[in-house]
Amino acid sequence: MERKKEKRESVEKEVHTTTLKVFGIEYDISGPEDPAYTRRVAEYVDKKMREIARQSRVLDQSKLAVLVAMDVADELLMLRRKRYAIIGRTGTAAEKLSRTVAVKPEKE
């Protein structure tokens, strides 16, 4: 018996290259994302780097980048925790509601 191989169609995404500046350094970033989105991300990172540089007085850019990564990761994990808590509350509320709603049999 002969097996037919499935053809995998590769969906090629358009790659955009965006030139942007983060903390005074220019970067060319390539990816499938919309350039406007890439600029928003860069602006956020730049804002965080400047904010943490002001607060910590760290001059070494590598150390500053690690502090920024830690701060952004902390934000992400906190948001995930809140999201899971909301999902948990929603699930619990839905379970309670489903127990209180009586399903009436259909009349013939």
C-alpha positions in Angstrom: 0.0 0.0 0.0 1.4 3.3 -1.0 1.2 6.3 1.3 0.6 9.7 -0.2 2.7 12.4 1.3 0.9 15.5 2.3 2.1 18.6 0.7 2.8 21.3 3.2 2.1 24.7 1.8 4.4 27.2 3.3 2.7 30.5 3.8 5.2 33.1 3.3 4.6 36.3 5.3 5.8 39.6 4.0 8.9 40.8 5.9 9.1 44.5 6.8 12.3 46.2 7.9 11.8 49.1 10.2 14.6 51.5 11.2 14.0 52.8 14.8 15.9 54.2 17.7 16.0 52.8 21.2 17.9 54.7 23.9 19.8 56.7 21.3 20.9 53.7 19.2 19.5 53.1 15.7 18.4 49.5 14.8 17.0 47.9 11.7 14.4 45.4 12.8 12.9 42.9 10.3 9.8 40.8 10.8 6.3 40.1 9.7 4.7 42.6 12.0 3.3 45.9 10.8 6.0 48.6 11.0 3.7 50.8 13.1 3.4 48.0 15.7 7.2 47.6 15.7 7.6 51.3 16.3 5.2 51.2 19.2 7.1 48.3 20.8 10.4 50.2 20.3 8.9 53.4 21.8 7.8 51.3 24.8 11.2 49.8 25.3 12.9 53.2 24.8 10.5 54.7 27.5 11.3 51.9 29.9 15.0 52.2 29.4 14.9 56.0 30.0 12.7 55.5 33.0 14.8 52.8 34.6 18.1 54.7 33.7 16.7 57.7 35.6 15.7 55.7 38.6 18.7 53.4 39.0 21.5 55.6 37.6 22.9 52.5 35.8 25.3 53.6 33.0 26.2 50.2 31.6 23.7 49.5 28.8 23.8 45.8 29.1 22.9 46.0 32.8 20.2 48.5 32.0 18.8 46.2 29.3 18.6 43.4 31.8 16.8 45.6 34.3 14.3 46.6 31.6 13.8 43.0 30.6 13.1 42.1 34.2 10.7 45.0 34.6 8.8 44.1 31.4 8.7 40.4 32.3 7.4 41.4 35.7 4.6 43.4 34.0 3.8 40.4 31.8 3.6 37.9 34.6 1.5 40.2 36.8 -1.0 40.7 33.9 -1.1 36.9 33.3 -1.7 36.3 37.0 -4.6 38.8 36.9 -6.0 37.3 33.7 -5.9 33.8 35.2 -7.6 35.1 38.4 -10.4 36.6 36.3 -10.8 33.5 34.2 -10.9 31.5 37.4 -13.6 33.8 38.9 -15.6 33.7 35.7 -15.4 29.9 35.6 -16.5 29.6 39.2 -19.4 32.0 38.6 -20.4 30.1 35.5 -20.4 26.8 37.4 -22.5 28.3 40.2 -24.9 29.7 37.7 -25.2 26.4 35.8 -26.0 24.6 39.1 -28.8 27.1 40.0 -30.4 27.1 36.6 -32.8 24.2 36.3 -33.2 22.7 32.9 -36.9 22.1 32.3 -37.9 19.1 30.2 -39.6 19.8 26.9 -43.4 19.3 26.8 -44.6 16.8 24.2 
